[in-house]
Amino acid sequence: MAATTLILLIVSAIWNVEAAQTGGGGGARNITRGSSLTPTGNSSWLSPSGLYAFGFYPQGKGGYAVGIFLAGIPNKTVVWTAKRDDPPPATTNLTLQLTADGRLILQSPQGQSIPIVETSESISSASMLDTGNFVLYNFNQKRIWQSFDYPTDTILPGQTLSGGRDQQLVSAASETDHSSGIFKLCMQTDGNLVPYPVGRDYPYWASGTSGQGPNVTLNLDNDGSLYLLKSGDLLKNLTRGGSPKEDTIFLMRFDSDGIFRVYSYEKKGNRTWTSLWQAPDNMCAPRGLCGLNSFCDLKDNKADCKCLPGYDFINPYKRTSGCQRNFFMQSCRDQGRSVEYDMTVVENVDWYSVSYVELSLITRDDCKKACLKDCNCEVALFGNGICRKQRLPLKWATKSDTIDTFVKVGTSDQPVSNKDPEKEIKKEKRAGILVTGVSLAGVALLVMLISGVAIYRNRIWAYSMISEKANFESGEDVSLRAFTYSEMEQITEGFKHELGRGGSATVYKGTIPYNQKVVAVKRLENLLMEGEREFQTEVKVIGRTHHRNLVRLIGYCIQGSNRLLVYEHMSNGSLADFLFAHGSRPSWKERTGIALDIARGILYLHNECETQIIHCDIKPQNILMDEHRRARISDFGLAKLSKPDQTNTFTGIRGTRGYVAPEWHRKHPVTVKADVYSFGVVLLEIICCRSCLDWSLVEEEAVIEEWVYDCFKAGELRKLVGEEEIDRRQLERMVKVGLWCIQDEPSMRPSMKKVVLMLEGTVDIPTPPDPTSFLSAI
């Protein structure tokens, strides 16, 4: 009897060990608590066959991401990415751990614990399955999380995209950057499979299964067949597969170009991925593939972005960035200058834009003439006897057999003159004499200047070195209008109309005489070495930026000790005026739009400029409102330019009290996350229409970050907006975004790309912790 009992105990023990090793995953290798990975050591956990792996893979310059990839083939194809919009720091000093207390975390060099996934229960073990599914289990070996439920841009055989859960794939930013891109593929609750541009309801393909209800799923089989099921029954075949092959791998990926494709890979063949099927067939169908004022053109069955005639790419190295004019466009109010235009045609292209005038029963030539005569008209769309006049920007070009686009292009920006040629010749002679006299006067002035340098060589020499550097750098980096100081006096009427004053500069209103353009002139005062550097920074930074949510720099003045910057004038003042002034405050819809404007402007500075820019002083006073009440970021005097391979920097404290990130005070390295913190504070101000620090309120409400979190924790968000009519879900979303942005620990703050996606409502937002919880824990 004792022997029998012993045998039963041994068999039971063996069975329990095997169960633990499989983890309930069908032959999967068990990953236990205490297991860890590093980028340069044991970097991944393999599936039993070694085909799939979960762990680190290289991304960017010296950086690593965490995800699932095919490890059993030479080119490690990534099929899932963790925290794709908030990647780990670019360092090899990282550790991925399944901790003793049941959390899957990434340990950063500074010791911060970054959760990789959020689970409802403590993790007992994990498995990387041969299906490509990474699974987490509780103590009862029940699945509490799996990667198949949270796809990024790929589905694998056996994985589904469910309409019941309104699941979607979001394309990658590029083939090498697996962060979220600009397209999403949605398995909708109405049963329709539809791709859209992110943040826009403009589908460019559909499965044609709308109205079938929420029980529709997108499925991929081991033979490469892609199909839709409704409650388990076949609804529609998208592609038919063949016979399953052991040496062939299949996957479906929603690519960065907005096309979703079924791929196959033969291990014993040519060892490359082959596209078996795609939708849509037209590579130019995805709306938004090409940026503003550009259109898609098929060349050798490949999509190529092209600019409108008379336009150049904003970023030649990123042809999806959109285009801008390469000629001067005269304003309707500009009476001092006459510009000649011509109309250039782009055939068979239509746009998703709103026309301000529509003319019927008109000929093609009359349409062109009507646009030429209208100073507001920049583009005319003609088709079927209808002429639509439009202003820029144009977006989302589509192929059309009936619509042609006529673009107004400048042929001359010189004043048109009908004066007597002989009189003009005499004027030219007089002008020649005048030039000679001015040249002689210039030589005399030069001699005087040299004498002055000899007399005051110590002081003047030092200052002139700074000035030469400023001239050189501004000339190298930007192509802006250089004004003389006398022109500045004329533009500002002797600096008569003051708009605002700061610690080191005063801003004046002015008007450029030749085009009557209203401008804001920023005059730097008490110019010392730091002021000179600030001036150089602002010219360099703004001169290289082009974005609808940044204030545009028109020109500058460097003459003697005078340093002035000329901006386009923002007629509606600053966001501070907009939010904090007594009287009617902006509507909820206006405020949500403003928040997105600011976020997109900062995203451009962080991710889309040739050189990454950290603004360092995001606050309502530095966000101006244009005539359309669109938010525009300004005041780059404190901005820092990061080198391409530089992820953080040490510097003295910059910015404004209340908006400055905690790392400034701790003398820690400063990254783009400092701007994220400042944006979070501004976002909370936008929500509540009050300043971040208001000591006139009761102590519990004086500091906005503390008050908002207390209201959020207590479920009393209505206190933040009073009786105002708002969308409650949108309010909660914005508050959660703001609280994530103001986390004390920089690594816990989202990237601005993730912020934009969260504000647009395209990604889920986990519950934020107390912003100071990390600080109180150390």
C-alpha positions in Angstrom: 0.0 0.0 0.0 2.8 2.4 0.9 4.6 1.5 -2.4 1.4 2.3 -4.4 1.0 5.6 -2.6 4.6 6.5 -3.4 4.2 5.7 -7.0 1.0 7.8 -7.2 2.8 10.8 -5.6 5.7 10.5 -8.1 3.3 10.3 -11.0 1.4 13.3 -9.6 4.6 15.3 -9.2 5.7 14.5 -12.8 2.3 15.6 -14.1 2.4 18.8 -12.1 5.9 19.6 -13.4 4.8 19.0 -17.0 1.7 21.2 -16.5 3.9 24.0 -15.2 6.2 23.7 -18.1 3.4 23.9 -20.7 1.7 26.6 -18.7 -1.6 25.5 -20.3 -0.2 26.7 -23.6 0.1 23.5 -25.6 3.8 22.7 -25.4 5.0 26.2 -24.6 8.0 26.8 -22.5 7.3 28.2 -19.1 8.7 31.6 -18.0 8.6 31.8 -14.2 8.8 34.7 -11.8 12.3 36.0 -11.4 13.1 35.5 -15.2 14.8 38.5 -16.9 16.1 39.6 -20.3 18.7 42.2 -21.4 19.3 43.6 -24.9 22.9 42.4 -25.1 22.7 39.2 -23.0 19.8 36.7 -22.9 17.6 39.0 -25.1 14.4 36.9 -25.7 12.2 34.1 -24.6 11.7 31.6 -27.4 8.7 29.5 -28.3 9.2 25.7 -28.1 10.2 25.4 -31.8 12.3 28.6 -31.7 10.1 30.1 -34.4 8.8 33.1 -32.4 10.4 35.1 -29.6 9.3 37.7 -27.0 12.0 40.2 -26.0 14.3 42.9 -27.2 14.9 43.8 -30.8 16.9 46.7 -32.2 15.1 49.9 -33.3 16.6 53.2 -34.3 20.1 54.3 -33.6 21.3 52.3 -30.6 17.8 51.8 -29.3 15.7 48.8 -28.5 12.0 47.9 -28.4 10.2 45.1 -26.7 7.9 42.9 -28.8 7.3 39.6 -30.6 9.2 38.7 -33.7 10.0 35.7 -35.9 13.3 34.5 -34.5 13.5 31.3 -36.6 14.1 33.1 -39.9 17.1 35.3 -40.9 15.2 38.6 -41.1 13.6 38.9 -37.7 10.1 40.2 -38.7 8.3 42.0 -35.9 4.7 41.0 -35.4 3.8 42.8 -32.2 5.3 45.8 -30.2 4.8 46.7 -26.6 4.4 50.3 -25.7 4.9 51.2 -29.3 4.4 54.9 -28.8 6.4 55.2 -25.6 9.6 53.2 -26.4 12.3 52.4 -23.9 15.3 54.7 -23.6 18.0 54.3 -26.3 20.5 52.4 -24.1 21.6 48.8 -23.6 21.4 49.2 -19.9 17.8 47.8 -19.7 16.2 44.8 -18.0 12.9 43.1 -18.8 11.7 41.2 -15.8 8.9 39.0 -14.6 9.2 40.1 -11.0 8.8 38.1 -7.9 5.5 39.9 -7.1 4.0 39.1 -10.5 4.6 42.1 -12.7 6.1 42.3 -16.2 8.2 45.4 -16.2 11.1 47.2 -17.9 13.8 48.4 -15.6 15.5 51.6 -16.8 19.1 52.7 -16.0 17.7 55.1 -13.4 15.9 52.3 -11.7 12.4 53.2 -12.9 9.9 50.4 -13.3 7.9 50.7 -16.5 4.9 48.3 -16.9 5.0 46.4 -20.2 1.4 45.2 -20.0 -1.5 45.9 -17.6 -3.2 42.9 -16.0 -6.1 42.5 -13.7 -4.4 39.8 -11.6 -0.9 39.0 -10.4 1.2 37.1 -13.0 2.3 33.6 -12.0 4.0 32.6 -15.3 4.2 33.4 -19.0 4.6 31.4 -22.2 5.7 32.3 -25.8 3.6 29.9 -27.9 4.5 28.5 -31.3 1.4 30.4 -32.7 3.1 33.7 -32.1 0.9 34.4 -29.1 2.5 35.6 -25.8 0.4 34.6 -22.8 0.4 35.5 -19.1 -1.2 33.1 -16.5 -2.4 33.4 -12.9 -1.8 30.8 -10.2 -4.6 28.6 -11.5 -2.9 28.5 -14.9 -5.7 30.6 -16.4 -4.9 33.1 -19.1 -5.2 36.6 -17.8 -3.6 38.4 -20.8 -2.5 37.5 -24.3 -0.9 39.5 -27.2 -3.5 38.1 -29.6 -6.1 40.3 -27.9 -4.1 43.4 -28.4 -2.8 43.4 -32.0 -0.6 46.3 -33.2 -0.3 46.1 -37.0 -0.3 42.3 -37.7 -2.5 39.3 -37.3 -1.2 35.7 -37.4 -2.9 32.4 -38.3 -5.4 31.6 -35.5 -5.6 35.2 -34.4 -8.8 37.2 -35.0 -9.8 40.8 -35.3 -13.2 41.1 -33.6 -16.0 43.5 -34.4 -17.6 42.7 -31.0 -14.7 44.4 -29.3 -14.3 47.0 -32.0 -10.7 45.9 -32.5 -8.3 47.7 -34.9 -4.8 47.5 -36.4 -2.8 50.7 -36.6 -0.1 50.9 -39.2 3.5 51.4 -38.3 5.2 54.8 -38.9 7.6 53.2 -41.3 9.2 49.8 -42.1 11.8 50.4 -39.5 9.8 52.5 -36.9 7.1 50.4 -35.3 5.4 53.3 -33.5 1.9 54.1 -34.5 1.5 55.5 -38.0 -1.2 57.4 -39.8 -3.7 54.7 -40.8 -6.0 52.3 -38.9 -7.9 49.2 -40.0 -11.1 48.8 -38.0 -13.2 45.6 -37.6 -16.3 47.7 -36.8 -19.3 46.7 -34.6 -21.5 47.0 -37.7 -19.6 44.1 -39.3 -17.7 46.2 -41.9 -13.9 46.0 -42.2 -12.7 49.5 -43.1 -9.4 51.4 -43.2 -9.2 55.1 -42.3 -6.7 57.8 -41.8 -6.1 58.1 -38.0 -8.3 60.7 -36.5 -10.5 61.1 -39.6 -13.7 59.4 -40.8 -12.8 59.1 -44.4 -12.7 55.4 -45.4 -10.8 54.5 -48.6 -11.9 50.8 -48.8 -14.6 48.6 -47.3 -15.3 44.9 -47.1 -19.0 45.5 -48.0 -20.3 43.6 -45.0 -21.9 46.5 -43.1 -25.2 45.8 -41.3 -24.0 42.3 -40.3 -23.7 43.2 -36.6 -21.0 42.9 -34.0 -20.4 39.1 -34.3 -18.1 39.5 -37.3 -14.4 38.5 -37.1 -11.5 38.8 -39.5 -9.6 35.5 -39.6 -6.3 34.2 -41.1 -5.6 30.5 -41.7 -2.4 28.5 -41.9 -3.0 28.2 -45.7 -2.9 32.0 -46.2 -6.7 32.4 -46.6 -8.2 35.6 -45.2 -11.9 35.7 -44.5 -14.8 37.1 -42.4 -16.9 35.0 -40.1 -20.2 35.8 -38.6 -20.9 33.9 -35.4 -18.6 31.2 -36.6 -20.1 30.9 -40.1 -18.3 32.1 -43.3 -19.5 35.5 -44.3 -17.0 36.5 -47.0 -13.8 35.2 -48.4 -11.3 38.1 -49.0 -8.6 35.7 -50.4 -8.5 32.0 -50.9 -5.5 30.1 -49.6 -3.9 26.8 -50.7 -2.9 23.7 -48.9 -1.1 24.3 -45.6 2.7 23.8 -45.8 5.0 23.1 -42.9 7.8 25.2 -44.3 5.6 28.2 -45.1 4.7 31.1 -42.7 1.8 33.4 -43.3 0.8 36.7 -41.8 -1.4 39.7 -42.5 0.0 43.1 -41.9 -1.4 46.6 -42.2 1.5 48.4 -43.7 2.7 51.9 -43.2 1.4 52.9 -46.7 -2.2 52.2 -45.6 -2.5 48.9 -47.5 -3.1 45.6 -45.7 -1.5 42.6 -47.3 -1.3 38.8 -46.8 2.4 37.7 -46.9 4.0 34.3 -47.2 7.6 33.2 -46.3 9.0 29.9 -47.5 11.8 28.7 -45.2 13.3 26.5 -47.9 12.7 28.9 -50.8 14.1 32.3 -51.5 13.7 33.3 -47.9 11.9 36.6 -48.6 8.4 37.7 -47.8 6.0 37.6 -50.8 2.8 39.6 -51.0 0.0 37.2 -52.0 -2.9 39.6 -51.8 -3.6 43.3 -50.9 -6.4 45.7 -50.4 -7.0 48.2 -51.7 -5.4 47.4 -55.1 -4.7 51.1 -55.8 -1.6 52.1 -54.0 -2.7 55.7 -54.0 -6.1 55.0 -52.5 -5.1 55.6 -48.8 -6.2 59.1 -48.0 -3.5 61.2 -46.4 -0.6 59.1 -47.7 0.7 62.3 -49.2 0.7 65.5 -47.1 -1.0 68.9 -47.7 -0.8 70.4 -51.2 0.7 67.1 -52.6 -0.9 64.2 -54.5 -0.1 60.6 -55.1 1.1 59.4 -58.4 1.5 55.7 -59.5 4.9 55.0 -60.9 5.8 51.3 -61.8 2.9 50.3 -59.5 4.5 52.2 -56.6 3.0 55.3 -54.9 5.0 58.5 -55.3 4.1 61.8 -53.7 4.3 64.9 -55.9 3.9 68.6 -55.2 1.5 70.9 -56.9 3.2 73.0 -59.7 5.0 75.9 -58.0 5.4 74.0 -54.7 8.3 72.2 -53.0 8.4 69.6 -50.4 8.6 70.9 -46.8 11.0 68.1 -46.0 12.6 66.6 -49.2 13.7 63.6 -47.2 10.2 62.9 -46.1 8.0 63.1 -49.2 4.8 62.5 -47.1 5.4 65.8 -45.2 3.5 68.0 -47.7 4.4 70.9 -49.8 4.6 74.7 -49.6 4.8 77.5 -52.2 8.1 78.5 -53.8 6.8 81.8 -55.0 5.3 85.0 -53.5 1.5 85.0 -53.3 0.0 88.5 -53.1 -2.6 89.3 -50.5 -5.9 90.8 -51.4 -5.0 93.8 -49.3 -1.6 94.2 -50.9 -2.0 97.3 -53.1 1.7 98.2 -53.3 2.8 95.2 -55.3 1.5 93.5 -58.4 2.3 89.9 -59.2 1.7 88.1 -62.4 0.2 84.6 -62.3 -0.6 81.7 -64.6 -2.8 78.7 -64.2 -1.1 75.2 -64.4 -3.2 72.1 -64.7 -2.9 68.8 -62.9 -5.2 66.4 -64.7 -7.5 63.9 -63.2 -7.0 64.9 -59.6 -9.8 65.8 -57.1 -9.4 66.9 -53.4 -11.2 66.6 -50.1 -11.5 70.3 -49.5 -14.3 72.9 -49.1 -14.8 75.4 -51.9 -15.8 78.9 -51.0 -17.4 79.6 -54.5 -19.0 77.2 -57.0 -19.7 78.3 -60.5 -22.1 76.3 -62.8 -22.5 76.1 -66.5 -19.0 77.4 -67.2 -16.3 76.4 -69.6 -12.8 75.1 -68.8 -11.1 78.4 -69.9 -13.7 80.6 -68.1 -12.9 78.6 -64.9 -9.2 79.4 -65.2 -9.9 83.1 -65.9 -12.3 83.3 -62.9 -9.6 82.0 -60.6 -6.9 84.3 -62.1 -9.1 87.4 -61.5 -10.0 86.4 -57.9 -7.2 87.3 -55.4 -8.7 84.8 -52.9 -8.6 81.9 -55.4 -5.5 79.8 -55.2 -6.8 76.6 -56.8 -9.8 75.9 -59.1 -11.3 72.4 -59.6 -13.1 71.9 -62.9 -15.3 69.1 -64.0 -18.7 68.5 -65.6 -19.2 72.2 -66.2 -18.7 73.1 -62.6 -15.9 75.3 -61.3 -15.0 75.2 -57.6 -12.7 77.9 -56.3 -10.6 77.0 -53.3 -8.0 78.3 -50.9 -5.1 76.3 -49.6 -4.3 74.0 -48.1 -5.5 71.1 -50.2 -5.6 67.6 -48.7 -6.4 64.0 -49.6 -6.1 64.0 -53.3 -7.9 61.3 -55.2 -7.8 60.1 -58.8 -10.7 61.3 -60.8 -11.6 60.8 -64.5 -13.7 64.0 -64.6 -12.0 66.5 -62.4 -8.9 68.6 -63.3 -7.0 70.9 -60.8 -5.9 74.3 -61.9 -3.2 75.8 -59.7 -2.4 79.5 -59.6 1.4 79.9 -59.9 3.4 83.1 -59.7 5.4 83.9 -62.9 6.7 87.3 -61.6 6.8 89.1 -58.3 8.1 92.4 -59.8 5.8 95.4 -60.1 4.0 95.5 -63.4 4.7 98.9 -65.2 3.3 100.5 -68.3 5.6 103.6 -68.1 7.6 105.3 -70.9 10.8 103.2 -71.6 12.8 106.4 -72.3 11.9 107.8 -68.9 12.8 104.5 -67.3 16.3 104.7 -69.0 16.8 108.2 -67.6 15.8 107.0 -64.2 18.3 104.1 -64.5 21.1 106.6 -65.3 20.1 108.8 -62.3 20.0 105.6 -60.2 23.5 104.8 -61.4 24.8 108.2 -60.3 23.1 107.7 -56.9 24.6 104.3 -56.5 28.1 105.7 -57.2 27.5 108.4 -54.6 26.2 105.9 -52.0 29.3 103.7 -52.7 31.7 106.6 -52.0 29.8 107.4 -48.9 30.0 103.7 -47.9 33.8 103.7 -48.3 34.0 106.8 -46.1 31.8 105.2 -43.5 33.9 102.0 -43.6 37.1 104.1 -42.9 35.3 105.7 -39.9 34.2 102.2 -38.6 37.8 100.9 -38.9 39.0 103.9 -36.9 36.3 103.2 -34.3 37.4 99.6 -34.0 41.0 100.8 -33.5 39.9 103.1 -30.7 37.5 100.8 -28.9 39.1 97.5 -30.0 38.7 95.5 -26.8 35.0 96.0 -26.3 33.9 96.3 -29.9 36.0 93.4 -31.1 34.4 91.0 -28.5 30.9 92.2 -29.5 31.6 92.0 -33.3 32.7 88.4 -32.9 29.2 87.6 -31.5 27.6 89.6 -34.3 29.6 87.8 -37.0 28.6 84.5 -35.6 25.0 85.5 -35.5 25.1 86.6 -39.2 26.8 83.5 -40.2 24.5 81.1 -38.4 21.3 82.8 -39.5 22.5 82.9 -43.1 23.3 79.3 -43.0 20.2 77.9 -41.4 17.3 80.0 -42.6 16.1 81.9 -45.7 14.3 84.8 -44.1 13.8 88.5 -45.0 16.7 90.6 -43.5 15.3 94.1 -42.5 17.3 97.2 -41.8 16.8 99.1 -38.5 15.3 102.0 -40.4 12.8 99.7 -42.0 11.9 98.4 -38.5 11.3 102.0 -37.4 9.1 102.6 -40.4 7.2 99.3 -39.9 6.5 100.0 -36.2 6.0 103.8 -36.6 8.9 104.4 -34.3 8.0 101.5 -32.0 4.7 103.2 -31.2 2.2 100.4 -30.6 3.4 98.1 -27.8 1.7 94.6 -27.7 3.5 93.2 -24.7 6.7 93.2 -22.6 8.8 90.5 -21.1 12.0 90.2 -19.1 14.3 90.6 -22.1 12.1 91.7 -25.0 9.3 94.0 -26.0 6.8 93.2 -28.7 5.4 95.9 -31.0 2.7 95.9 -33.6 3.7 97.0 -37.1 2.7 97.0 -40.8 5.0 96.1 -43.7 4.4 99.0 -46.2 4.8 97.1 -49.5 2.1 94.5 -48.8 0.3 96.0 -45.8 0.9 92.8 -43.8 0.3 93.3 -40.1 3.3 91.9 -38.1 4.6 91.6 -34.5 8.1 92.9 -34.0 10.0 91.4 -31.0 12.8 93.7 -29.9 15.5 92.2 -27.7 16.7 94.6 -25.0 19.6 94.7 -22.6 21.5 92.5 -25.0 24.3 90.6 -23.4 26.0 87.3 -24.4 23.0 85.3 -23.2 20.6 87.6 -25.1 22.7 87.2 -28.2 22.5 83.4 -27.9 18.7 83.6 -27.3 18.3 85.7 -30.5 20.4 83.2 -32.5 18.4 80.3 -31.1 15.1 81.8 -32.1 16.2 82.6 -35.6 17.7 79.2 -36.1 14.8 77.3 -34.6 11.8 79.1 -36.1 13.5 79.7 -39.4 13.7 75.9 -40.0 10.1 75.1 -38.9 7.0 75.0 -41.1 3.8 73.9 -39.3 0.2 75.2 -39.1 0.5 75.2 -35.3 3.7 77.2 -35.0 4.0 81.0 -35.4 5.8 81.8 -38.6 9.0 84.0 -38.5 9.0 86.4 -41.5 12.4 88.1 -41.0 14.9 89.6 -38.6 17.2 92.6 -38.1 20.9 92.5 -37.1 22.3 96.0 -37.2 24.7 97.3 -34.6 23.4 96.4 -31.2 19.9 96.0 -32.5 18.3 92.5 -32.6 14.7 92.3 -33.8 12.5 89.5 -35.0 9.5 89.9 -37.3 6.6 87.5 -36.9 3.2 87.1 -38.5 0.7 88.9 -36.2 -1.7 86.8 -34.2 -4.9 88.8 -34.0 -6.6 87.0 -31.1 -3.8 87.4 -28.5 -2.5 84.6 -26.4 -4.1 81.5 -25.0 -3.8 83.1 -21.5 -6.0 85.9 -22.7 -8.4 83.4 -24.2 -8.7 81.2 -21.0 -8.2 83.5 -18.1 -9.9 86.8 -19.1 -13.1 87.6 -17.4 -16.2 87.2 -19.4 -17.2 84.4 -21.8 -14.7 81.6 -22.0 -14.1 79.4 -25.1 -16.6 76.5 -25.6 -15.7 73.0 -24.8 -15.4 72.1 -28.5 -13.0 75.1 -29.0 -10.9 74.0 -26.0 -10.5 70.4 -27.2 -9.5 71.7 -30.6 -6.9 74.1 -29.0 -5.5 71.2 -27.0 -5.0 69.1 -30.2 -3.4 72.1 -32.0 -0.8 72.6 -29.3 -0.1 68.8 -29.1 0.4 68.6 -32.8 2.7 71.6 -32.8 4.9 70.1 -30.0 4.9 66.7 -31.8 6.2 68.5 -34.9 9.1 70.0 -32.9 9.9 66.7 -31.2 9.5 64.2 -34.1 9.3 65.9 -37.5 12.0 68.5 -37.6 15.3 67.8 -39.1 16.8 68.5 -35.7 14.8 67.6 -32.6 13.7 70.7 -30.7 12.8 70.9 -27.0 10.8 74.2 -26.6 11.5 74.5 -22.8 8.8 77.1 -22.1 5.4 75.8 -23.1 2.8 77.9 -21.3 -0.4 79.8 -22.3 1.4 83.1 -22.7 3.6 81.5 -25.4 0.7 80.0 -27.3 -1.0 82.6 -29.6 -4.4 82.4 -31.3 -4.7 83.3 -35.0 -7.7 84.8 -36.8 -9.3 81.3 -37.0 -8.8 80.8 -33.3 -6.2 78.1 -34.1 -3.4 77.7 -31.5 0.1 78.6 -32.6 3.2 78.0 -30.5 5.7 80.9 -30.2 8.6 82.2 -28.3 11.5 79.8 -29.0 14.1 81.9 -27.2 14.8 79.1 -24.6 14.5 76.2 -27.0 17.2 73.6 -27.2 18.4 71.9 -30.4 19.2 68.2 -29.9 21.7 66.4 -32.0 20.3 63.4 -34.0 22.0 60.9 -31.6 21.3 62.8 -28.4 18.3 61.7 -26.3 18.9 63.9 -23.3 20.9 66.9 -22.2 22.1 68.6 -19.0 21.3 72.4 -18.8 20.4 75.1 -16.3 16.8 75.7 -15.3 14.6 77.2 -18.0 11.0 77.9 -18.3 8.3 79.4 -16.1 7.3 78.5 -12.5 4.3 76.2 -12.5 5.1 74.7 -15.9 8.7 73.5 -15.3 9.2 69.8 -15.2 10.6 68.4 -11.9 13.8 67.1 -13.5 14.9 70.7 -14.1 15.1 71.2 -10.3 16.8 67.9 -9.7 19.6 68.6 -12.2 18.7 65.4 -14.1 19.1 65.0 -17.9 16.4 66.9 -19.7 14.6 65.3 -22.6 11.5 66.1 -24.7 9.5 64.7 -21.8 10.1 68.2 -20.1 7.8 69.7 -22.8 5.3 66.8 -22.2 5.1 67.9 -18.6 4.5 71.5 -19.5 1.8 70.5 -22.0 0.1 68.5 -19.3 -0.2 71.5 -17.1 -1.5 73.6 -20.0 -4.0 70.9 -20.8 -5.4 70.9 -17.3 -5.6 74.7 -17.5 -7.5 74.4 -20.8 -10.0 71.9 -19.2 -10.6 74.1 -16.1 -10.2 77.6 -17.7 -8.0 78.7 -14.8 -4.3 79.2 -14.0 -2.2 76.4 -12.7 -1.4 78.4 -9.6 -4.2 80.4 -8.1 -3.7 81.3 -4.4 -6.9 83.2 -4.3 -8.7 79.8 -4.1 -9.0 77.6 -1.1 -5.8 75.6 -0.4 -7.2 72.3 -1.8 -7.8 73.9 -5.2 -4.8 76.4 -5.4 -2.5 74.0 -7.3 -4.3 72.6 -10.3 -2.4 69.3 -10.6 -3.3 68.3 -7.0 -6.9 69.5 -7.4 -7.5 67.7 -10.7 -6.1 64.4 -9.4 -8.2 64.6 -6.2 -11.3 65.2 -8.3 -10.4 62.3 -10.7 -9.7 59.9 -7.8 -13.0 60.9 -6.1 -15.0 60.5 -9.4 -16.0 64.2 -9.2 -14.7 65.5 -12.6 -17.9 67.7 -13.0 -16.3 70.1 -10.4 -13.6 71.0 -13.0 -16.0 72.4 -15.5 -19.0 73.5 -13.3 -22.3 73.6 -15.1 -20.8 73.7 -18.6 -22.3 71.3 -21.2 -19.5 68.9 -22.1 -18.9 65.4 -23.4 -18.2 63.4 -20.1 -16.2 60.7 -21.8 -14.1 63.3 -23.6 -13.6 65.2 -20.3 -12.4 62.0 -18.6 -10.1 61.2 -21.6 -8.5 64.7 -21.5 -8.1 64.6 -17.7 -6.4 61.2 -17.9 -4.0 62.5 -20.7 -3.2 65.5 -18.6 -2.4 63.4 -15.5 -0.2 61.0 -17.4 1.7 64.0 -18.9 2.5 65.5 -15.4 3.9 62.4 -13.9 7.0 63.3 -11.8 9.0 60.4 -13.4 9.8 61.4 -17.0 9.8 57.8 -18.3 6.2 57.4 -17.2 5.0 60.4 -19.3 3.8 59.5 -22.8 5.5 60.7 -26.0 3.8 63.6 -27.8 2.8 61.1 -30.5 1.0 59.0 -28.0 -0.6 62.2 -26.5 -2.0 63.1 -29.9 -3.4 59.6 -30.4 -5.0 59.6 -27.0 -6.5 63.0 -27.5 -7.9 61.9 -30.9 -9.5 58.9 -29.2 -7.6 56.3 -31.3 -5.9 54.5 -28.4 -7.1 53.4 -24.9 -5.8 55.3 -21.9 -5.0 53.3 -18.7 -5.9 54.8 -15.4 -3.1 57.2 -14.4 -1.4 56.9 -11.0 -0.9 59.8 -8.6 1.5 62.1 -10.4 3.8 62.2 -7.4 3.6 58.5 -6.5 7.0 57.7 -7.9 8.6 60.6 -6.0 7.0 59.5 -2.7 8.2 55.9 -3.3 11.9 56.7 -3.5 
